[in-house]
Amino acid sequence: MDWQGYNSSDLSISPVTPSLIIMSYCTECGKELPENVRYCSQCGAPLSASEWEEFQVSADDLAGRVKELIAEGNISRLIVRNERGETLLEIPVTIGVIGALFAPYLAALGAIAALVTRCTIAVERRK
């Protein structure tokens, strides 16, 4: 018996999970901002409302579909999830994410495609 009559084997410690803070990005300067703000703290631009859309794609079509979505230009965030809904990759798509800066994300998409058969792409679009 340990402190106050409890056996140490009866006590279990559960891991503490950190709270999830959802961030958004300024469409003008690309600064990362908390989700609930209405104006950018860096440039003062009003933050527009956004809507979410999801696509189911096979692993073979993953990189091509992501490139198509980014080329459309009205996307602020892109999330790739596996069949169980777990987030595999989150890409903040700001004005600065072009060319060589996007290459690491494409490499990660290739690795993800090798590990899964189907993915869900969640897209946050600016209105």
C-alpha positions, 0 to 999 in steps of 0.5 A, a space after each residue: 500500500 502506498 500513499 492514502 491506501 492506493 496501490 501504485 499498480 492501481 494508478 495509471 497516468 494518461 498522456 496529456 494531449 495538447 489542445 489543437 489551435 486552428 490557424 488561418 492565413 492572411 490572403 494579402 501578406 501570408 501571415 499565420 493568424 488565429 482562426 477567429 480574427 477578422 483583420 491581419 495583425 501585420 498588414 491590417 487586411 480584412 480576412 475574408 470568409 472561406 468554405 471547405 470542399 473535400 475530394 477523394 482521390 487515388 494515391 496515383 492522382 494525388 500530386 496531380 490533383 494537388 497541383 491542379 487545385 493550387 493552380 486555381 489560385 483561390 485556395 488558402 489551405 490544403 489538407 491531405 488525409 488518409 482513409 481513417 481521416 488522419 491528417 498526413 500533410 497540411 499545406 498553407 497555400 499563400 502567395 509565397 508558396 510557389 516554385 522551389 518553395 513548393 518542392 518539399 510539399 511535392 516530395 512529401 506527397 510522393 511519399 504519402 502516395 507510396 504509403 496509402 491507396 486512397 486519400 481525401 484532400 480537404 481544401 479551404 477556399 477563399 470566398 
